[in-house]
Amino acid sequence: MFNKITEWCLGSREKRQTILWTVVILAAALLLLMIFNGLLGGDTRNFGRLSDWADFSKYQAVFLSNGQVYFGKVTDANQQTLVLEDIYYLRTAGDLQTSAEQPATSAEADNFSLVKLGNEIHGPEDKMSINLSQVLFVEDLKADSKVVEAIRAYELKK
């Protein structure tokens, strides 16, 4: 009687093997789907969150954990990095002109100049890959901001 119940529930030996292979194939397909989703779909998760609010036709300010701020256009982001292009950063005039004999006044320290990335002595390209763990936040810049106006003035001089 027990054999008949077992056979009715599981079927014949061939039916059990068919069920077993079906379960194995479905589990393998599910595992492959999870792997490919992690490799392919995972690269755009953070970028998807950024693109929910960021206007990529505008310039962004990228604030880093070391206090540095870069201005440029975010072109890509993934789980580990944010890619910034057309990059500028601020340099204070006091950084270059002060000495121990002549400390900078607060008015001089507030005098910033916008520097285009790529003109440094080591000659970096105008593209930067920033580790996302170092990014505090990203802001879109208004078209009438002082930074965007300075960028436009620089581009007109080129």
Protein Blocks (a to p, Z undefined) as FASTA:
>chain_A
ZZmmmmmmnopfklmmmmmmmmmmmmmmmmmmmmmmmmmmmmmmmmmmmmmmpcfkbccd
dddfkopacddddfbdcfkbccdehiaddddfklmmgcfklccdfklmmmccdddehiam
nopafbdcddfklpmbdcdddfkbmklmmmmmmmmmZZ
